Amino acid sequence: MAVKIRLARHGAKKRPFYRVVVADSERPRDGGYIEAVGTYNPVFEPAKVSLKGERIKYWIAKGAKPTATVKNLLKKENL
């Protein structure tokens, strides 16, 4: 089972809101996930990001790979 840290889209049409989730790579984008480890709201200026740093570090240590977008968010939050 390959585990990824990625975004799951929520929110209304043209008002996106994303959860940063740990999920099996074969699951659908908005399907079931193992754990929610943060949120990302790009509607606000600047975008609001809330992450659980300890849990993200835990999952990366277990072998989870962040997607490119999540990797950029982690860099901006200094994780």
Backbone as CSV, one residue per row, in Angstrom:
resi,resn,N_x,N_y,N_z,CA_x,CA_y,CA_z,C_x,C_y,C_z
1,MET,0.849,-1.178,0.000,0.000,0.000,0.000,0.891,1.235,0.000
2,ALA,0.845,2.010,-1.086,1.591,3.256,-1.178,0.755,4.380,-0.579
3,VAL,1.328,5.090,0.370,0.604,6.150,1.071,1.115,7.506,0.597
4,LYS,0.172,8.420,0.344,0.514,9.773,-0.089,-0.136,10.795,0.836
5,ILE,0.520,11.937,0.949,-0.056,13.092,1.635,-0.499,14.028,0.522
6,ARG,-1.800,14.249,0.409,-2.330,15.012,-0.720,-3.531,15.848,-0.300
7,LEU,-4.075,16.603,-1.265,-5.221,17.456,-1.010,-6.512,16.750,-1.411
8,ALA,-7.554,16.918,-0.603,-8.897,16.445,-0.927,-9.788,17.680,-1.019
9,ARG,-10.446,17.866,-2.151,-11.216,19.089,-2.380,-12.592,19.017,-1.736
10,HIS,-12.949,20.103,-1.081,-14.268,20.280,-0.490,-14.695,21.698,-0.812
11,GLY,-15.850,22.107,-0.358,-16.311,23.470,-0.606,-17.242,23.532,-1.797
12,ALA,-17.807,24.692,-2.001,-18.783,24.901,-3.063,-18.104,25.195,-4.399
13,LYS,-18.914,25.273,-5.426,-18.420,25.598,-6.754,-17.748,26.974,-6.740
14,LYS,-16.563,27.059,-7.269,-15.734,28.275,-7.325,-15.364,28.818,-5.946
15,ARG,-15.510,28.025,-4.902,-15.112,28.393,-3.539,-14.373,27.193,-2.928
16,PRO,-13.206,26.853,-3.470,-12.532,25.625,-3.022,-12.028,25.718,-1.586
17,PHE,-12.037,24.579,-0.951,-11.475,24.397,0.381,-10.871,23.002,0.363
18,TYR,-9.637,22.877,0.820,-8.951,21.600,0.740,-8.579,21.091,2.126
19,ARG,-8.665,19.777,2.299,-8.111,19.120,3.475,-6.817,18.461,3.045
20,VAL,-5.787,18.579,3.862,-4.538,17.864,3.626,-4.727,16.519,4.308
21,VAL,-4.697,15.437,3.519,-5.001,14.114,4.047,-3.896,13.121,3.731
22,VAL,-3.843,12.080,4.554,-2.973,10.939,4.303,-3.883,9.858,3.749
23,ALA,-3.590,9.383,2.527,-4.482,8.424,1.878,-3.690,7.415,1.063
24,ASP,-4.294,6.266,0.851,-3.736,5.270,-0.047,-3.748,5.867,-1.456
25,SER,-2.680,5.690,-2.200,-2.557,6.329,-3.515,-3.589,5.820,-4.515
26,GLU,-4.178,4.662,-4.280,-5.152,4.110,-5.214,-6.582,4.578,-4.951
27,ARG,-6.808,5.280,-3.848,-8.139,5.787,-3.531,-8.449,7.020,-4.377
28,PRO,-9.736,7.319,-4.647,-10.092,8.536,-5.385,-9.689,9.797,-4.614
29,ARG,-9.552,10.899,-5.324,-9.107,12.158,-4.722,-9.945,12.544,-3.514
30,ASP,-11.257,12.470,-3.622,-12.140,12.871,-2.532,-12.704,11.665,-1.788
31,GLY,-12.117,10.494,-2.004,-12.596,9.283,-1.362,-12.106,9.180,0.068
32,GLY,-12.159,7.972,0.587,-11.746,7.745,1.966,-10.269,8.014,2.172
33,TYR,-9.919,8.381,3.371,-8.534,8.649,3.688,-8.216,8.097,5.070
34,ILE,-6.939,7.992,5.381,-6.496,7.438,6.654,-6.616,8.473,7.764
35,GLU,-6.110,9.682,7.502,-6.120,10.727,8.533,-6.060,12.101,7.886
36,ALA,-6.796,13.058,8.445,-6.714,14.454,8.008,-5.639,15.133,8.848
37,VAL,-4.654,15.744,8.189,-3.534,16.357,8.909,-3.449,17.864,8.712
38,GLY,-4.478,18.475,8.124,-4.461,19.926,7.980,-5.512,20.413,7.012
39,THR,-5.521,21.735,6.816,-6.443,22.363,5.881,-5.701,23.429,5.073
40,TYR,-6.259,23.737,3.901,-5.707,24.773,3.021,-6.884,25.481,2.378
41,ASN,-6.976,26.809,2.575,-8.066,27.604,2.025,-7.478,28.697,1.137
42,PRO,-7.458,28.487,-0.193,-6.852,29.461,-1.101,-7.735,30.662,-1.403
43,VAL,-8.974,30.692,-0.916,-9.897,31.786,-1.221,-9.431,33.086,-0.560
44,PHE,-8.894,32.984,0.649,-8.423,34.165,1.366,-7.107,34.670,0.782
45,GLU,-6.833,35.947,1.016,-5.567,36.537,0.558,-4.838,37.086,1.771
46,PRO,-3.743,36.564,2.232,-3.065,35.361,1.727,-3.807,34.092,2.131
47,ALA,-3.515,33.018,1.434,-4.195,31.736,1.672,-3.962,31.266,3.104
48,LYS,-4.996,30.686,3.698,-4.896,30.189,5.069,-4.481,28.718,5.038
49,VAL,-3.420,28.414,5.783,-2.916,27.050,5.863,-2.813,26.670,7.332
50,SER,-3.349,25.510,7.666,-3.268,24.986,9.018,-2.813,23.534,8.923
51,LEU,-1.652,23.216,9.511,-1.104,21.873,9.414,-0.747,21.328,10.791
52,LYS,-0.891,20.010,10.954,-0.457,19.314,12.166,0.948,18.785,11.891
53,GLY,1.948,19.580,12.260,3.329,19.272,11.934,3.822,17.936,12.455
54,GLU,3.479,17.593,13.689,3.949,16.343,14.268,3.402,15.136,13.512
55,ARG,2.128,15.193,13.136,1.528,14.064,12.428,2.088,13.936,11.010
56,ILE,2.368,15.072,10.368,2.951,15.022,9.023,4.343,14.412,9.093
57,LYS,5.137,14.832,10.072,6.476,14.248,10.232,6.390,12.755,10.523
58,TYR,5.406,12.340,11.318,5.205,10.931,11.627,4.943,10.132,10.348
59,TRP,4.032,10.631,9.505,3.685,9.901,8.296,4.817,9.888,7.284
60,ILE,5.579,10.969,7.193,6.733,10.980,6.285,7.774,9.973,6.757
61,ALA,7.963,9.862,8.073,8.887,8.870,8.625,8.417,7.448,8.325
62,LYS,7.105,7.243,8.239,6.543,5.923,7.926,6.593,5.618,6.428
63,GLY,6.985,6.608,5.596,7.132,6.366,4.164,6.120,7.049,3.273
64,ALA,5.269,7.901,3.813,4.285,8.614,2.995,4.991,9.670,2.140
65,LYS,4.589,9.773,0.899,5.175,10.744,-0.029,4.207,11.900,-0.248
66,PRO,4.628,13.148,0.022,3.747,14.291,-0.261,3.713,14.585,-1.761
67,THR,2.559,15.041,-2.240,2.451,15.448,-3.638,3.187,16.776,-3.813
68,ALA,3.343,17.219,-5.040,4.079,18.456,-5.319,3.442,19.662,-4.634
69,THR,2.110,19.758,-4.681,1.412,20.887,-4.065,1.585,20.872,-2.548
70,VAL,1.446,19.711,-1.943,1.606,19.600,-0.495,3.053,19.887,-0.110
71,LYS,4.001,19.460,-0.923,5.409,19.734,-0.644,5.667,21.243,-0.622
72,ASN,5.032,21.990,-1.547,5.161,23.448,-1.560,4.546,24.074,-0.309
73,LEU,3.396,23.561,0.128,2.777,24.065,1.358,3.672,23.800,2.564
74,LEU,4.282,22.632,2.611,5.174,22.295,3.723,6.389,23.222,3.758
75,LYS,6.919,23.553,2.586,8.051,24.477,2.527,7.661,25.859,3.032
76,LYS,6.490,26.331,2.648,6.027,27.654,3.078,5.796,27.703,4.575
77,GLU,5.399,26.576,5.166,5.151,26.507,6.611,6.377,26.047,7.383
78,ASN,7.503,25.886,6.702,8.782,25.478,7.308,8.694,24.140,8.020
79,LEU,8.091,23.151,7.375,8.018,21.802,7.951,8.911,20.862,7.189
